[in-house]
């Protein structure tokens, strides 16, 4: 097979795997909650030119990139869950495709590039869900850090993109120390002028976004409370969560409970994770042994030469491997800084998504340097066994969704309110915005708890006599719909 044909085949397989593991979440309305619905409402308001959602509504961090991506799709297919998640699927495809293309440019044959990218191409169900959730940021930070790698020779643009990526999701900051490691490996340090250019790019982007933020309403469309502020509030809000108290316990909780489930290294029930409505048991010890064997063997083969010749430098491929690996390891240690995490609950995997880069980096460097065909074949075979087991889990989840789809009480409630001509309501936060989005704003539900869109509060207040209250059952009276009473 020619290199070009092999590359096309590798990309085709990778895209098919990404689509397979994303198919259920692309159409699954049951997993939509109010946090995700906020992003959908942001995209709706942008697509209708009613507001410009610079940041996630009601807070001062996470640029509204997901809403910006979804707005054009809403013009085509309307404000639906599928149109909200479709651009995230395309970003997932782009990240995996970009990895294979980058590995190829660095001298790795496409088939091996596919093998190295498999931990991102065919992720476990819990990770596939996290990579496709419109919660302000999901897979996009992967695209940001890959873009930063591509811009490492253009410091001005590097600084600009780094600022935007950091403001979108703070975890992009891991790329800064990782780039220093990569420069040391590649022996391509920035000059003083390059560093100043990067700082200028970052500062320029920061100032522009700061000026824009001061004129944009944090709470969405006009008609309610107007509030804005300086961009510094973004860093201030993040800093409030950072603490060293119980740091080790949080890191150990991720390593001992989260990582095995994130990679499917042991059996676990899917609905033990929030928002995954399936009683299927996924993961397996076979997958764990296969991936563990591949990574241990690869690490041993990479480390052994270091004893005799030391660390290889001046190689862009190794620099990329160290860059990705450093980001992945930083995600593990950075996880422990979040004081809002409960070690008695399941780990919050979306805060450690970058850990997927660790096996990718190890496999890529191993496959570039391994000269013994038999050892390479063993590692490739083990990775493929793990990938096959993970693909089987994705297929089982898809089959269950088709044959026995989960009930969707919020959809039932939204349709009932529309059918009965009820246009205004009040409800708890976790009901208000998801019902409003599913009803396409034909019903406006004001939150009785945390407020994200102040104009909804004003609208419901203005139609107080028409508004109903959504009360979770059991309740004392009112018409019953799904899990609620309408009072």
N, C-alpha and C positions, 0 to 999 in steps of 0.2 A: 504494500500500500504506500502510495506517495505521501510525503509529509502533509501536503495540502488536503488530500482525501482523509488522512488519519485525523487531522485537525477538525475537519468538518464532522467526522463521525464522533469524535470526542465531545465536541460542543453539542451535537444533537442528543447524545446520551445524557449529558449533563442537564440540558434544558428539560428533557423528558423526566428526569428524576426530580428536578425542582417542581415541575408541574404536578407530578404524582404526590409529593409530600405536601403540596399547598392546596390541592383540589378541594378538600372539605372546607377548610377555613375560608376559601374564596367565596363560598355560597352559604356558609353557615350563619344564619341570623341569630341563632340561639346563644352564641358566644359573645354577641355584642352587648356591652354594658354602657353605662352613661359616660364613663371616661372616653371610650372609643366614639360614642355618639357625638360627643362634643366636637371631635375632629370632623365628623361628618357634617355637623351643623356649621362649623367654620367654613368648610368647603362649599356648602350650600350658599351661605351668605356671600362668599367671594364670587361664586359663579353667577350670582344674581346682582353683583356689584352693590350690595347693601352694606358691606363692611370690608375692611382689610385686616384679617386676623394675623397680626405680626407675630404674636406669641400665643401659646395655648390660652384659651379664654380663662380669665379669672386668676391668672398667676403671672409671674414675671420671668419665667424661664421656659425653655423649649420653643424655638422658633416654629412658626406654623408651616413648616415645609411639607408635611403630609397633606395638609389642606390645600396648599398650592398645587401639589401634584394631582390631587383628586379633582379639583375644580374643572379642568378640561374634560375629564371623563364624565362628570355630571352633565356637561352640555350634551354629550353623546348618548348616555344611557340613563340619565336621571340620577337623583340622590338615593342610590341603593347601596346595600352592604357590598355587593360585588364590585360596583364601580368605585367604592371607597378603598377596597383592598387590591383591586387590579393593578394600580401603579406600584404597590409594594411588591406584588408578584414580579413585575417587570424589573424592579430594582434587584430582587433576589436573583433573577436570571442574569442580569447584567454583572453582578458581583462575581458569580461563579464563572461566567464567560470571561470576565476580565482577568480572573486569576489564571485560567488556562492559557489565555493569550499572553499574559505576562511571563508565565513559566516557559512558554514556547520561545519567546524572544530571548530568554536567558539560557537557551540551549537544551531545555528538557523536551523530549519528544512528547507529542500531544497525548498519547495514550497514558504515559506516566503522569502528565499534567492532570489528566482526568482523575487518576487514582489519588493524587495528592489533594485534589479539590473535593473528593467525595465526602469528607466530614461536613462540608458546607452544602454540597449538592443534595444529599439524601440525609437530612437530619431526622432525629427522632420526633414523634408526634408532639411532645411538649415543647421542643425547640422550634418545630415548624410553626406551631401556634404563635410562639413569641416573635418569630421573624415576620409574621404577617398581621400583627395586631396594630391597628391605628391608635396608638396610645400617645401620640406626639412624636415618637421615634421608635423604630424597630430595627430594620435591616439597614437603614440609611447610614448609620455610623460606619458600617463596613465600607460603603462607597466613599465616604469622606476620607478614611485613612488610606485607601488605595489611591485616591486622587492626590493625597499629600505625597505619597511615594512617587507618583509620576511627576510631581512638581518640585521634587527635591533640588533640581538644578535651576529652578526659577524662584528664588527666595521671596520676591515681592508677591507673586501669585500664591506661593506657599503660605505666607502670612495672612493674606486675605481669606483664602479658603479655610485655613486653620481657625480663624476668628468665627466665620460663619458656621463651620462644623461644630465648634465648641459651644456656640450659642444655641445651636440646634439640640445637641445632646452633650452634656459635660464630659462624658466618657471619652470623647475624641481627644481630650487632653493627654491620654496615654500615648498618643502618637509623638508627643514632644520628647520624652526620654527615649522612646524607641528609635526615633530618628537620630539621636546622638549616638546610640549604640550602632546603628546602621552606618553612620558616617565613619565611626571608628573602624568597623570591619571593612568598609569599602575604601578606607584611606582617602576620603574625599571631604575633608572638613570645609565648612563655610569660612570664607574670609570675614574680616570685620565688616567690610562693606556689605557682604551677603547678609550677615546677621542684622545689620541696620535696615537693609531693604525688607527683610522679613518682619521686623518690628514695625516698620512704616506701613506695610500692607495690613498687618493686624490692626494697628491703630486707626488707619483710614477706614477700614470696614467697621470698626467699633464706633467711631464718631458718627458715621453715616447712619448706622442702625439706631444709635442713641438719639439722634435728632428726630428720626422718624418715630421712634417709640414715644417720645414726649407728646406727639400729636395724635396718637392712636388710642382708642378706648380699650382698656383691658377687658371690659365686659361686653364686647361685641357691638351689634348694631345700635344705632341711635334710638332713643326712646326711653332709656333708663338712666341709671347712674353713670356718670362719666368719670373715669379715673385713668390717669397715666402716670408716668414716672421715669426716672433716669434708668439707663441700662445697668447701672451698678447694682440695682436691686436684684438682678439675675444672680450675680455672684453672692450677694448677701443671702438670698434665699437658699442657695445650695450650701453655703457655709453653716447655716443653722442646723443642717442634718449631720454634719461631720463631727465625729467624736471618736476618741480612743477607748472609751469605756466599753468593756466586753468585746474589744476588737478581736482577740484571738478566738473567742467563742463563735463569732459570726463567720470568720474565715473557715474554721473547722467545720461548722455546720454546712457551709457550701461544699467543701471538699468531701466530706463524708456522706452527705445526703444528696446534694445537688448534682455534683459532677457525674456520679454513677447513673442517675436518671437522665441527665442531659445527653449522655452518650448511649443510653440504652444498655448499660453494662450489667444490669440485673433486672429481674421482673418487678414491676410495680403497677398499681392500678391507676389508670389514666386520670380518673376524676378526683384523685387525691390532690391534683393541682387545680387551682382556682380557674374557673371558666371552661374546663374541659369536661363536657357532659357525656362521659362514656365510662362504662364499668369494665371495659376491656383491660386485660393485663398485657402490657407491652414490655419490651426489653427482654433480654435473656442472658443467662450465664454463658451460653455459646458465643453470643456477640461480644460479651465482655472479655472472654478468653481470646477470641480472635483479634480484636483491636488491641488488647493489652500485649499480646505476643508480638504483633506487628510493631508497635511503638517501642517496646523494650528492645527488640532486636535492632530496630533502626537506630535507637539512641546508642546502643553498645557499638554498633558499626561506625557511628559518627564520632563517638568519644575516643575509641581505641587509638586512632592515629594521632590524637592530640598529645598522647604521652610521649611520642617520639619526635614529632615535628612542630608541636604547638598549634596555636590557633591560626587557621588560614585567613589571610587578609587580602584585600584588593579585588575580591570577587563580588560582583553585584548580586549574583544569585544568593550567595551566603548572606550578604547584607540584607536582602529582602527576607530571607528566612529568619534572621535574628530580629528584624523589625517586626514581623508578624508575631513571632514567638514572644517577644517582649511585651507587646500589646496584650496578648492573651494572658500572660502571667500577671501583668499589672491589673487586669480585670479581676483576678482572684483576690489579690491583696487589697485592691481598692474597694471590693465588696464589703469588707469588714469595717470601713469607715462610716457606713450609713447607719446612724444610730436608730433609725426608724424600723429596722428589720427585727423580726421576732424569731428567735432561734427555736421556739417551741412550735412554730408553724412550718409549712413547706418552704424551701428556699424560693426567693423571687428570682427566677432564672433570667428575666429580662435585664437585670442589673449586671449580669456576667456573660452576656452573649459573646463577647470577644474571646472567650476561652476556646471557641471553635477554631481560632487561628492556631492554637498550639499544635494539634496533630497535623494540620495543614503544613505548618512550617517544618516540622520534623520530617514528614514524608517527602516534602519537596526537596529538602537538602539531602536526604538519604538517596533518593532516586537520581539526583544529579551526580552523586559521587560514587555510589556503589559500583564496583567493577565485577563482582562475582555474581554471575547470572543466577545461580541456584539460590543464593541468599535473597537476591532481589525478587525472585519468583515466589519465595515463601512469604515475604512481606506483602507483596501484591496480592497473593492468594488470600492471606488473612484479612486484609482490608476489604477485599471483595466479599468474603464471607460475612463480615460485619455489615457491609452495605446491603447485601442481599437480605439479611435478617431484618434490618431497619426498613427496607423497602416492603417486606412482607407485612410489617406492622402498619405501615402507611396504607397498604392495600386493604388490610383488615378493617382499619378505621373507616376507610372510604366505603367499603362494602356494608358495614353496619349503618353508616349514615344513609345509604341508599335504601336498604331493606327495612330499617327501623329508625327513621329519623327522630331526633329528640323533640319533645313538645316545646313550644315557644310561647310561653304565657304573655310576654310583652307584645308580641305580634298580635295575639288574640285580643289583648286589651286595646291596642291601638286601632285595630280594625273595628272593634265594637264601638269605641268612642266616635269614630268617623261615621259609622252606620247609623248611630242614634243622634247625629247632629250636635254632639257635644264639642264645643270649640275651645273651652277653657277649663283647666283643672289645676289642682295642687297635689303634690305628692312628694315623697322622699327623694333624695338626690339620685339614688340608684334606679328610680322609676322615671323621674321627670324627663331627663334628656333623651333617654333611649326611646321612650314612647313618643316624644315630640319628633325625633328623627324618623322613626318607623312610620309615623303618620304623615310625614312630609310637611310638617308644620300646619296641617289642617286642624290639628289639636295642639294647643300651646299649654304645656304643663309647667307651672312655676314650682321651683324647688322650695320645700319647707325646711331644708337644711343648708348645705353649702350652695351658694349662688355662683353660677358661671356666666349667665347671660342676664343682665339686669333688665333688658327690655321685656323679657318674658314676665318678670315680676310686675312690671308696670301694666302690661296688657291684661293680666289676670286681675290685678287690683281694679282696673277700670271696668271689668265685667264681672265684678264680685257676685252679682245676683245670678249669673248664668253658670258660675264655676262649680264643679263638683270636687270633692276631696277623695283621693285614692287612698284607701286604708287597707293595709295588709290584713288578711284573715288570720285568726278569727276576729270578727267585728260585730258590733251590736245591731246593725241594721243596714239598709241600703240595698241596692241591686248588686248581685254577686256576678263577677266576671273573672274567670280564671282564679288567680290567687288574691283578688282584691274585692272590696266592697266599695261601691260608688255612693258616697253620702252627699 
